[in-house]
């Protein structure tokens, strides 16, 4: 119970991004947010493994506490694996957001390719242009 009280407000406050692999989990998160954490009979269970589904829906009623624990565990796994990303986080953002966007890369790469700026950088820092060569 204490886990639910601590994690529920966090999940409600965060915005997540996902790829197609975690669509079922994202649907469950949206349900969790729109119902304000109140899990009902129509709660999505597609993100659960068959064993977890049997445990949660054992006697045809949803075991709310167990459902939430499995939801929290699946969110944790998805964030760690990179299939679910947190928009407000620097550490758990999608990998593409760390990179220079493709258009800028193509534009700036074409501009700097003929200028020899890499060679001049090597000369200015007295780094070898190639491994094993003298500065």
Helices and strands as residue ranges (DSSP letters): H 2-13, E 16-18, G 20-22, H 23-34, H 50-56, H 64-81, E 84-86, G 95-98, H 102-113, H 117-125
